[in-house]
Amino acid sequence: MLSTGVSPVGPTYKANIIEDEELSMHKLTATRETVPRHLGGYAILDDLRNQVGEIIQFPAAALYVGVTKSRRISDGTEIVREMQIHEVHKVLKCHVEYLDVKDSLHIENGDDFRFYISDSQAALSSRKSVYDKLMHLKLDCEKSESSNEKVQVFGGIIFCCRGRGSSFYGEHSTDSSPFVDNFPRVTFVGTYCSAEIARGDFGYLYDLSNEEDNSVHCNVHSYSAIYLVMSYRSPIQKSSRILSSGVKDCSGSGVVKLQD
């Protein structure tokens, strides 16, 4: 499960890459449909501010580009298929001619991208979705007590962006509460990290598709919290009873043994 802490801002741009073999990097420039000219680094940010105003506080506040990549992939066989992949890259520095973007070698000419900013309200909204899912899991565990198969959660792990926390939310323990509130007696551990990895169909969290019909795969995230919940199912052992003939009946197991 994933809680994202970024929101998209501004229009969609198309990447124009300047390859720098000496520095082993791709310098990001851009175009967009309604702007006839090529946009360098300063021009991109000026155009973005004209669209959305002063909410863009770069470099004082983190800024990201979310790149949608169309790639041909193979699963190791001869079958090759197209896949839409969305990855978030941090903007490191703005130059007059280009933007310096983290892991820029993974961005290619023609890739569509939008800018993203950190957003505590988006984080709270997606964290609530995680909370609700864990609450339903808790109810399933409680209901399983009366069924033939018991469901039990035995541990949880959270990988949380180091930018989140009390300074981000204005209060403590916000990201840990979905698990701790629902499973207070279960071991729960976590760590702060950077560039969180979670493969899955999370495009709906980035305003790329809806949750029911999602064709965009997302692998690398920023300002996110990733929850791993560990559970298992086990058959509930029914008590055995002694038959009048002296035979032990292990009800529910389908096994009948002679009593010693």
C-alpha positions in Angstrom: 0.0 0.0 0.0 1.2 3.5 -0.9 0.5 7.0 0.5 1.8 9.6 -1.9 2.8 13.1 -0.8 3.0 15.0 -4.1 0.5 16.7 -6.3 0.7 17.6 -10.0 0.9 21.2 -11.0 0.8 23.0 -14.4 0.5 21.6 -17.9 2.0 18.6 -19.6 5.4 19.1 -21.3 7.3 17.0 -23.8 11.0 16.2 -23.0 13.7 17.4 -25.3 17.0 15.8 -24.2 20.5 17.3 -24.7 23.0 14.4 -24.3 26.2 15.3 -22.4 28.5 12.3 -22.9 31.3 14.0 -20.9 29.1 14.3 -17.8 27.1 11.1 -18.6 23.8 12.9 -18.1 20.8 14.0 -20.0 20.0 17.8 -19.8 16.2 18.3 -19.7 14.6 20.9 -21.9 11.0 21.0 -23.1 8.3 22.0 -25.5 4.5 22.1 -25.1 1.7 22.4 -27.5 0.6 26.0 -26.9 4.2 27.4 -26.8 5.8 27.7 -30.2 9.4 28.0 -28.9 11.8 25.6 -27.3 12.0 26.0 -23.5 15.3 26.0 -21.6 15.6 25.7 -17.8 14.7 29.2 -16.8 12.0 29.4 -19.5 10.3 26.2 -18.2 10.1 27.5 -14.6 8.9 30.9 -15.8 6.2 29.2 -17.9 5.2 27.0 -15.0 4.9 30.0 -12.6 2.8 31.8 -15.2 0.4 28.8 -15.1 0.2 28.1 -11.4 1.6 31.2 -9.6 4.0 31.4 -6.7 3.3 28.0 -5.3 6.5 27.0 -7.1 9.2 27.9 -4.5 12.1 26.1 -6.1 14.9 25.9 -5.0 13.7 26.7 -1.5 11.2 23.8 -1.8 11.5 20.5 -3.5 10.3 20.2 -7.1 9.9 17.0 -9.1 9.2 16.0 -12.7 6.8 13.0 -13.1 7.8 11.4 -16.4 5.4 9.0 -18.3 7.5 6.7 -20.3 6.4 4.3 -23.1 8.8 1.4 -23.2 9.0 -1.9 -25.0 9.8 -4.6 -22.5 10.3 -8.4 -22.5 9.7 -10.9 -19.8 12.6 -13.0 -20.9 10.8 -14.8 -23.8 10.3 -13.6 -27.3 7.1 -11.7 -26.3 7.7 -7.9 -26.3 5.0 -5.5 -25.3 4.5 -1.8 -24.8 4.2 -0.6 -21.2 3.4 2.8 -19.7 5.7 3.6 -16.8 5.6 6.7 -14.6 8.6 7.7 -12.4 9.3 10.8 -10.3 12.6 12.5 -10.7 13.9 15.3 -8.4 14.9 18.6 -10.0 18.4 19.2 -8.7 19.3 22.6 -10.3 17.9 25.0 -12.8 20.3 26.4 -15.5 19.5 28.9 -18.2 19.7 26.3 -20.9 18.3 23.2 -19.1 17.1 21.5 -16.0 19.4 19.2 -14.1 17.3 16.2 -13.0 18.2 13.2 -10.9 18.6 10.0 -12.8 18.2 11.9 -16.1 19.6 9.1 -18.2 16.3 7.3 -17.7 14.4 10.1 -19.5 14.2 10.1 -23.3 13.2 12.4 -26.1 9.4 12.6 -26.5 8.6 11.5 -22.9 5.6 13.4 -21.5 6.2 15.0 -18.0 4.5 17.2 -15.5 5.8 18.9 -12.4 5.0 17.8 -8.9 5.3 19.5 -5.6 5.2 18.1 -2.0 1.7 18.4 -0.6 0.7 17.4 3.0 -3.0 17.4 2.1 -2.5 14.9 -0.6 -0.4 12.8 1.8 -3.2 13.0 4.4 -5.8 11.9 1.9 -3.9 8.9 0.6 -2.8 8.0 4.1 -6.5 7.8 5.0 -7.0 5.4 2.2 -4.3 3.2 3.6 -5.9 3.5 7.1 -9.3 2.4 5.7 -7.8 -0.6 4.0 -6.0 -1.7 7.2 -9.2 -1.2 9.2 -11.0 -3.6 6.7 -8.2 -6.1 7.1 -8.6 -5.9 10.9 -12.3 -6.6 10.5 -11.6 -9.6 8.2 -9.2 -11.0 10.9 -11.9 -10.6 13.5 -14.5 -12.3 11.4 -12.2 -15.2 10.5 -12.3 -16.3 14.2 -15.7 -17.9 13.5 -14.7 -19.4 10.2 -12.7 -22.5 9.1 -9.7 -20.4 8.2 -8.1 -17.9 10.6 -6.4 -14.7 9.2 -3.8 -13.2 11.4 -1.5 -10.2 10.9 1.9 -10.8 12.5 4.0 -7.8 11.5 4.3 -4.5 9.5 7.0 -2.4 7.9 6.9 1.2 6.6 9.4 2.8 4.3 8.8 6.5 4.6 10.3 9.5 2.7 12.7 11.4 5.0 10.8 14.6 4.0 7.7 13.5 5.8 7.2 13.5 9.6 6.3 16.2 12.1 7.8 19.1 10.1 5.6 18.0 7.1 2.3 17.4 8.9 2.7 19.6 11.9 2.1 16.6 14.3 3.8 13.4 15.3 3.1 9.7 14.3 0.9 10.5 11.4 2.3 7.9 9.0 2.6 5.2 11.6 -1.0 5.6 12.9 -2.8 3.5 10.1 -1.0 0.4 11.3 -0.5 1.2 15.0 -4.2 2.1 15.5 -5.5 -1.0 13.8 -3.0 -3.5 15.1 -1.7 -2.1 18.4 -0.3 -5.4 19.7 1.6 -6.4 16.5 5.3 -5.6 15.9 5.7 -2.6 13.6 9.0 -1.2 12.4 10.0 1.4 9.8 12.8 3.6 8.4 13.1 6.9 6.7 14.6 6.8 3.2 14.8 8.5 -0.2 13.3 7.5 -3.6 10.9 4.8 -2.3 10.4 1.8 -4.5 7.0 0.2 -4.9 6.0 -1.5 -8.1 2.4 -1.5 -9.0 -0.6 0.2 -10.7 -0.5 3.5 -8.8 -1.2 5.8 -11.7 -4.5 7.0 -10.1 -2.5 8.5 -7.2 -0.6 10.7 -9.7 -3.7 11.8 -11.6 -2.8 9.6 -14.6 -5.8 7.2 -14.6 -8.5 5.9 -12.3 -8.2 3.1 -9.7 -10.6 0.7 -11.6 -8.9 1.1 -15.1 -5.2 1.6 -14.5 -2.7 1.0 -17.2 0.2 3.0 -15.9 2.8 1.3 -13.8 4.7 3.3 -11.1 8.0 2.1 -9.6 9.9 4.9 -8.0 8.2 7.5 -5.8 9.0 10.6 -3.8 7.5 12.0 -0.6 5.7 8.7 -0.2 5.1 6.1 2.6 5.0 2.5 1.6 3.4 0.0 3.9 4.2 -3.7 3.9 1.7 -5.8 6.0 2.5 -9.4 6.8 -0.3 -11.9 7.4 -1.0 -15.6 7.1 -4.0 -17.9 7.0 -4.2 -21.0 9.1 -6.9 -23.7 9.4 -8.7 -23.6 12.8 -8.2 -26.9 14.6 -11.5 -28.3 15.8 -11.5 -30.3 19.1 -11.5 -34.0 18.7 -14.1 -36.2 20.4 -14.2 -39.8 21.5 -16.8 -42.0 19.9 -18.6 -44.7 21.9 -16.8 -47.4 19.9 -13.5 -46.2 21.3 -12.5 -44.5 18.0 -11.0 -41.0 18.1 -12.7 -38.7 15.5 -10.6 -35.6 14.5 -13.5 -33.6 13.2 -12.8 -31.4 10.2 -9.5 -33.2 9.3 -11.1 -36.2 7.6 -8.8 -38.5 9.6 -10.0 -41.3 12.0 -7.5 -42.9 14.3 -7.9 -45.8 16.7 -7.7 -44.8 20.3 -4.8 -46.3 22.3 
